[in-house]
Structures are given as C-alpha cells and as structure tokens.
C-alpha cells in the first residue's frame, strides 16, 4: 500500500505516469483507479486517500447523478 500510494501521488503531482523503472511519461491525470480484488485493496485505498488529501489534491466522485 505504501509504494502504491506514493506512486499514485507522484503521478498526480507531476502530471505524468511513473513507470516501474522510474521513467516519467507526461500525461494528464484525471483519475486514479484502485483495484478492489487484492488482499491490500482497502488499505491501499485508505492510504492513497490520506496522502492525496494531505497534499491538497481534491478527492471527488468520478461520475454522479
């Protein structure tokens, strides 16, 4: 969860996809998908939300009514 949260936050802050090797691919980041089928999914999502909000990035619904 810690590594996943750090990488996702870096992508949002840098406006780039961060590859496993550390290469930055400039990209507009409009959303982050957290897969819910892994053993650490809930912990990862909670930690990511904490880190994103602490960094001042707004968390909002992707789509609404």
MOPAC internal coordinates of N, CA, C and O (Angstrom, degrees):
PM7 1SCF
backbone

  N    0.0000 0     0.00 0     0.00 0    0    0    0
  C    1.4573 1     0.00 0     0.00 0    1    0    0
  C    1.5308 1   112.99 1     0.00 0    2    1    0
  O    1.2310 1   119.99 1   142.42 1    3    2    1
  N    1.3143 1   117.63 1   -37.58 1    3    2    1
  C    1.4577 1   120.29 1  -177.84 1    5    3    2
  C    1.5276 1   111.34 1   -65.67 1    6    5    3
  O    1.2310 1   120.37 1   134.29 1    7    6    5
  N    1.3196 1   116.90 1   -45.71 1    7    6    5
  C    1.4635 1   120.47 1   179.68 1    9    7    6
  C    1.5259 1   111.22 1   -65.92 1   10    9    7
  O    1.2310 1   120.44 1   138.05 1   11   10    9
  N    1.3210 1   116.77 1   -41.95 1   11   10    9
  C    1.4622 1   120.53 1   179.54 1   13   11   10
  C    1.5225 1   110.95 1   -63.02 1   14   13   11
  O    1.2310 1   120.25 1   136.46 1   15   14   13
  N    1.3358 1   117.12 1   -43.54 1   15   14   13
  C    1.4645 1   120.90 1   179.33 1   17   15   14
  C    1.5236 1   110.78 1   -64.77 1   18   17   15
  O    1.2310 1   120.26 1   137.62 1   19   18   17
  N    1.3202 1   117.12 1   -42.38 1   19   18   17
  C    1.4658 1   120.78 1   179.92 1   21   19   18
  C    1.5265 1   111.05 1   -62.86 1   22   21   19
  O    1.2310 1   119.99 1   136.74 1   23   22   21
  N    1.3161 1   117.62 1   -43.26 1   23   22   21
  C    1.4658 1   121.03 1  -179.37 1   25   23   22
  C    1.5206 1   111.17 1   -67.71 1   26   25   23
  O    1.2310 1   120.02 1   137.58 1   27   26   25
  N    1.3305 1   117.57 1   -42.42 1   27   26   25
  C    1.4640 1   120.52 1   179.98 1   29   27   26
  C    1.5277 1   110.61 1   -65.07 1   30   29   27
  O    1.2310 1   120.34 1   138.24 1   31   30   29
  N    1.3199 1   116.95 1   -41.76 1   31   30   29
  C    1.4618 1   120.44 1   178.45 1   33   31   30
  C    1.5278 1   110.35 1   -63.96 1   34   33   31
  O    1.2310 1   120.03 1   137.84 1   35   34   33
  N    1.3190 1   117.55 1   -42.16 1   35   34   33
  C    1.4654 1   120.97 1   178.01 1   37   35   34
  C    1.5226 1   110.79 1   -60.11 1   38   37   35
  O    1.2310 1   120.23 1   139.97 1   39   38   37
  N    1.3210 1   117.17 1   -40.03 1   39   38   37
  C    1.4612 1   120.51 1   178.83 1   41   39   38
  C    1.5213 1   110.75 1   -62.06 1   42   41   39
  O    1.2310 1   120.74 1   135.11 1   43   42   41
  N    1.3312 1   116.19 1   -44.89 1   43   42   41
  C    1.4592 1   119.83 1   179.89 1   45   43   42
  C    1.5162 1   112.69 1   -65.63 1   46   45   43
  O    1.2310 1   120.47 1   138.00 1   47   46   45
  N    1.3137 1   116.72 1   -42.00 1   47   46   45
  C    1.4570 1   120.85 1  -178.65 1   49   47   46
  C    1.5322 1   112.49 1   -71.70 1   50   49   47
  O    1.2310 1   120.19 1   144.00 1   51   50   49
  N    1.3067 1   117.24 1   -36.00 1   51   50   49
  C    1.4637 1   121.57 1  -175.41 1   53   51   50
  C    1.5305 1   113.50 1   -93.35 1   54   53   51
  O    1.2310 1   120.23 1   167.38 1   55   54   53
  N    1.3380 1   117.17 1   -12.62 1   55   54   53
  C    1.4577 1   119.50 1  -177.38 1   57   55   54
  C    1.5164 1   111.26 1    63.08 1   58   57   55
  O    1.2310 1   121.37 1  -137.60 1   59   58   57
  N    1.3285 1   114.99 1    42.40 1   59   58   57
  C    1.4554 1   120.37 1  -178.24 1   61   59   58
  C    1.5166 1   110.27 1  -153.02 1   62   61   59
  O    1.2310 1   121.13 1   -30.72 1   63   62   61
  N    1.3160 1   115.45 1   149.28 1   63   62   61
  C    1.4595 1   120.46 1   170.92 1   65   63   62
  C    1.5221 1   106.05 1   -78.15 1   66   65   63
  O    1.2310 1   120.85 1   -50.23 1   67   66   65
  N    1.3240 1   115.98 1   129.77 1   67   66   65
  C    1.4547 1   120.90 1   179.28 1   69   67   66
  C    1.5284 1   107.07 1  -102.79 1   70   69   67
  O    1.2310 1   120.58 1   -65.48 1   71   70   69
  N    1.3175 1   116.50 1   114.52 1   71   70   69
  C    1.4605 1   120.33 1  -177.90 1   73   71   70
  C    1.5240 1   110.38 1   -76.45 1   74   73   71
  O    1.2310 1   120.70 1   -11.80 1   75   74   73
  N    1.3127 1   116.27 1   168.20 1   75   74   73
  C    1.4540 1   121.64 1   178.81 1   77   75   74
  C    1.5313 1   110.71 1   -58.34 1   78   77   75
  O    1.2310 1   120.55 1   145.86 1   79   78   77
  N    1.3201 1   116.56 1   -34.14 1   79   78   77
  C    1.4678 1   120.69 1   179.66 1   81   79   78
  C    1.5264 1   112.66 1   -78.63 1   82   81   79
  O    1.2310 1   120.42 1   172.69 1   83   82   81
  N    1.3494 1   116.80 1    -7.31 1   83   82   81
  C    1.4532 1   120.44 1   179.70 1   85   83   82
  C    1.5151 1   114.65 1    97.50 1   86   85   83
  O    1.2310 1   120.17 1   177.31 1   87   86   85
  N    1.2999 1   117.27 1    -2.69 1   87   86   85
  C    1.4709 1   121.33 1   178.56 1   89   87   86
  C    1.5300 1   109.77 1   -67.48 1   90   89   87
  O    1.2310 1   120.25 1   -40.24 1   91   90   89
  N    1.3235 1   117.12 1   139.76 1   91   90   89
  C    1.4653 1   122.91 1   178.81 1   93   91   90
  C    1.5189 1   109.45 1  -102.05 1   94   93   91
  O    1.2310 1   120.68 1   -54.52 1   95   94   93
  N    1.3299 1   116.30 1   125.48 1   95   94   93
  C    1.4637 1   122.24 1   177.40 1   97   95   94
  C    1.5267 1   107.11 1  -112.80 1   98   97   95
  O    1.2310 1   119.45 1   -77.19 1   99   98   97
  N    1.3387 1   118.65 1   102.81 1   99   98   97
  C    1.4589 1   121.00 1  -177.29 1  101   99   98
  C    1.5320 1   111.91 1   -52.22 1  102  101   99
  O    1.2310 1   120.86 1   -55.11 1  103  102  101
  N    1.3182 1   115.96 1   124.89 1  103  102  101
  C    1.4604 1   122.80 1  -176.83 1  105  103  102
  C    1.5335 1   108.67 1  -156.09 1  106  105  103
  O    1.2310 1   120.49 1   -38.87 1  107  106  105
  N    1.3095 1   116.66 1   141.13 1  107  106  105
  C    1.4626 1   119.50 1   173.03 1  109  107  106
  C    1.5290 1   107.81 1   -71.49 1  110  109  107
  O    1.2310 1   120.39 1   -56.23 1  111  110  109
  N    1.3129 1   116.86 1   123.77 1  111  110  109
  C    1.4613 1   121.46 1  -179.33 1  113  111  110
  C    1.5252 1   107.46 1  -101.23 1  114  113  111
  O    1.2310 1   120.66 1   -68.68 1  115  114  113
  N    1.3219 1   116.34 1   111.32 1  115  114  113
  C    1.4563 1   120.84 1  -178.40 1  117  115  114
  C    1.5069 1   113.91 1  -106.79 1  118  117  115
  O    1.2310 1   120.48 1   163.03 1  119  118  117
  N    1.3286 1   116.70 1   -16.97 1  119  118  117
  C    1.4573 1   120.15 1  -179.86 1  121  119  118
  C    1.5306 1   109.29 1  -160.27 1  122  121  119
  O    1.2310 1   121.63 1   -18.26 1  123  122  121
  N    1.3123 1   114.48 1   161.74 1  123  122  121
  C    1.4635 1   121.46 1   176.13 1  125  123  122
  C    1.5191 1   106.94 1  -127.60 1  126  125  123
  O    1.2310 1   120.43 1   -52.72 1  127  126  125
  N    1.3058 1   116.79 1   127.28 1  127  126  125
  C    1.4614 1   122.17 1   178.96 1  129  127  126
  C    1.5273 1   108.89 1   -99.16 1  130  129  127
  O    1.2310 1   120.94 1   -51.83 1  131  130  129
  N    1.3161 1   115.81 1   128.17 1  131  130  129
  C    1.4626 1   121.05 1   176.13 1  133  131  130
  C    1.5204 1   107.03 1  -111.29 1  134  133  131
  O    1.2310 1   120.44 1   -62.83 1  135  134  133
  N    1.3163 1   116.76 1   117.17 1  135  134  133
  C    1.4590 1   120.58 1  -179.88 1  137  135  134
  C    1.5177 1   109.50 1   -74.17 1  138  137  135
  O    1.2310 1   120.48 1   -48.18 1  139  138  137
  N    1.3128 1   116.70 1   131.82 1  139  138  137
  C    1.4500 1   122.01 1  -173.88 1  141  139  138
  C    1.5066 1   115.52 1   -97.18 1  142  141  139
  O    1.2310 1   119.58 1  -170.10 1  143  142  141
  N    1.3322 1   118.40 1     9.90 1  143  142  141
  C    1.4551 1   119.09 1  -175.58 1  145  143  142
  C    1.5250 1   113.67 1  -102.18 1  146  145  143
  O    1.2310 1   119.61 1  -175.14 1  147  146  145
  N    1.3100 1   118.34 1     4.86 1  147  146  145
  C    1.4595 1   120.97 1  -179.86 1  149  147  146
  C    1.5137 1   111.90 1   -95.83 1  150  149  147
  O    1.2310 1   121.12 1   -16.50 1  151  150  149
  N    1.3001 1   115.46 1   163.50 1  151  150  149
  C    1.4643 1   121.17 1  -178.45 1  153  151  150
  C    1.5266 1   112.64 1   -63.82 1  154  153  151
  O    1.2310 1   120.10 1   153.75 1  155  154  153
  N    1.3285 1   117.42 1   -26.25 1  155  154  153
  C    1.4662 1   120.81 1  -176.46 1  157  155  154
  C    1.5310 1   112.38 1  -109.77 1  158  157  155
  O    1.2310 1   119.98 1  -161.98 1  159  158  157
  N    1.3143 1   117.63 1    18.02 1  159  158  157
  C    1.4622 1   121.37 1  -174.04 1  161  159  158
  C    1.5258 1   113.13 1   -59.69 1  162  161  159
  O    1.2310 1   120.13 1   132.49 1  163  162  161
  N    1.3218 1   117.35 1   -47.51 1  163  162  161
  C    1.4653 1   120.16 1  -177.44 1  165  163  162
  C    1.5221 1   110.47 1   -67.01 1  166  165  163
  O    1.2310 1   120.26 1   135.06 1  167  166  165
  N    1.3155 1   117.10 1   -44.94 1  167  166  165
  C    1.4653 1   120.94 1   178.36 1  169  167  166
  C    1.5246 1   110.63 1   -61.66 1  170  169  167
  O    1.2310 1   120.31 1   139.19 1  171  170  169
  N    1.3229 1   117.01 1   -40.81 1  171  170  169
  C    1.4635 1   121.05 1   179.28 1  173  171  170
  C    1.5238 1   110.93 1   -64.00 1  174  173  171
  O    1.2310 1   120.31 1   134.78 1  175  174  173
  N    1.3154 1   117.01 1   -45.22 1  175  174  173
  C    1.4660 1   120.91 1  -179.23 1  177  175  174
  C    1.5267 1   111.28 1   -64.42 1  178  177  175
  O    1.2310 1   120.20 1   138.20 1  179  178  177
  N    1.3040 1   117.22 1   -41.80 1  179  178  177
  C    1.4723 1   120.45 1   179.31 1  181  179  178
  C    1.5284 1   111.02 1   -64.45 1  182  181  179
  O    1.2310 1   120.66 1   133.25 1  183  182  181
  N    1.3151 1   116.35 1   -46.75 1  183  182  181
  C    1.4589 1   120.21 1  -179.15 1  185  183  182
  C    1.5178 1   110.86 1   -64.86 1  186  185  183
  O    1.2310 1   120.10 1   138.34 1  187  186  185
  N    1.3143 1   117.41 1   -41.66 1  187  186  185
  C    1.4619 1   121.10 1   178.45 1  189  187  186
  C    1.5184 1   110.33 1   -60.80 1  190  189  187
  O    1.2310 1   119.94 1   134.27 1  191  190  189
  N    1.3141 1   117.72 1   -45.73 1  191  190  189
  C    1.4688 1   120.53 1   178.93 1  193  191  190
  C    1.5236 1   111.15 1   -60.50 1  194  193  191
  O    1.2310 1   120.15 1   136.52 1  195  194  193
  N    1.3279 1   117.32 1   -43.48 1  195  194  193
  C    1.4641 1   120.92 1   178.61 1  197  195  194
  C    1.5273 1   111.15 1   -59.82 1  198  197  195
  O    1.2310 1   120.97 1   133.74 1  199  198  197
  N    1.3288 1   115.75 1   -46.26 1  199  198  197
  C    1.4725 1   119.91 1  -177.72 1  201  199  198
  C    1.5242 1   111.74 1   -67.54 1  202  201  199
  O    1.2310 1   120.62 1   140.11 1  203  202  201
  N    1.3312 1   116.43 1   -39.89 1  203  202  201
  C    1.4683 1   120.30 1  -179.19 1  205  203  202
  C    1.5218 1   110.57 1   -65.81 1  206  205  203
  O    1.2310 1   120.29 1   132.94 1  207  206  205
  N    1.3152 1   117.05 1   -47.06 1  207  206  205
  C    1.4683 1   119.13 1  -178.97 1  209  207  206
  C    1.5268 1   110.77 1   -67.55 1  210  209  207
  O    1.2310 1   119.80 1   143.33 1  211  210  209
  N    1.3366 1   117.99 1   -36.67 1  211  210  209
  C    1.4663 1   120.89 1   177.36 1  213  211  210
  C    1.5309 1   111.47 1   -63.49 1  214  213  211
  O    1.2310 1   120.40 1   150.73 1  215  214  213
  N    1.3257 1   116.84 1   -29.27 1  215  214  213
  C    1.4640 1   121.69 1   179.21 1  217  215  214
  C    1.5286 1   111.99 1   -83.96 1  218  217  215
  O    1.2310 1   120.38 1   178.01 1  219  218  217
  N    1.3321 1   116.89 1    -1.99 1  219  218  217
  C    1.4550 1   120.46 1   178.84 1  221  219  218
  C    1.5146 1   114.97 1    84.06 1  222  221  219
  O    1.2310 1   120.38 1  -165.32 1  223  222  221
  N    1.3302 1   116.87 1    14.68 1  223  222  221
  C    1.4583 1   121.06 1   177.67 1  225  223  222
  C    1.5189 1   108.70 1   -90.62 1  226  225  223
  O    1.2310 1   120.42 1   -49.92 1  227  226  225
  N    1.3270 1   116.80 1   130.08 1  227  226  225
  C    1.4627 1   121.58 1  -177.06 1  229  227  226
  C    1.5314 1   110.77 1   -70.66 1  230  229  227
  O    1.2310 1   121.30 1   -43.26 1  231  230  229
  N    1.3210 1   115.12 1   136.74 1  231  230  229
  C    1.4758 1   121.57 1   173.90 1  233  231  230
  C    1.5207 1   105.20 1  -108.61 1  234  233  231
  O    1.2310 1   120.83 1   -56.12 1  235  234  233
  N    1.3144 1   116.02 1   123.88 1  235  234  233
  C    1.4521 1   119.94 1   179.76 1  237  235  234
  C    1.5226 1   109.73 1  -146.85 1  238  237  235
  O    1.2310 1   121.17 1   -15.44 1  239  238  237
  N    1.3131 1   115.36 1   164.56 1  239  238  237
  C    1.4642 1   120.67 1   179.68 1  241  239  238
  C    1.5195 1   109.96 1   -63.20 1  242  241  239
  O    1.2310 1   121.08 1   -40.35 1  243  242  241
  N    1.3179 1   115.55 1   139.65 1  243  242  241
  C    1.4675 1   120.82 1   179.57 1  245  243  242
  C    1.5251 1   110.62 1   -69.00 1  246  245  243
  O    1.2310 1   120.50 1   139.24 1  247  246  245
  N    1.3127 1   116.65 1   -40.76 1  247  246  245
  C    1.4559 1   122.04 1   179.90 1  249  247  246
  C    1.5207 1   107.84 1  -142.88 1  250  249  247
  O    1.2310 1   120.67 1   -29.11 1  251  250  249
  N    1.2675 1   116.32 1   150.89 1  251  250  249
  C    1.4516 1   120.07 1  -179.49 1  253  251  250
  C    1.5082 1   111.17 1  -141.99 1  254  253  251
  O    1.2310 1   121.72 1    -4.96 1  255  254  253
  N    1.3156 1   114.31 1   175.04 1  255  254  253
  C    1.4725 1   119.44 1   179.28 1  257  255  254
  C    1.5121 1   113.28 1   -65.48 1  258  257  255
  O    1.2310 1   120.10 1   180.00 1  259  258  257

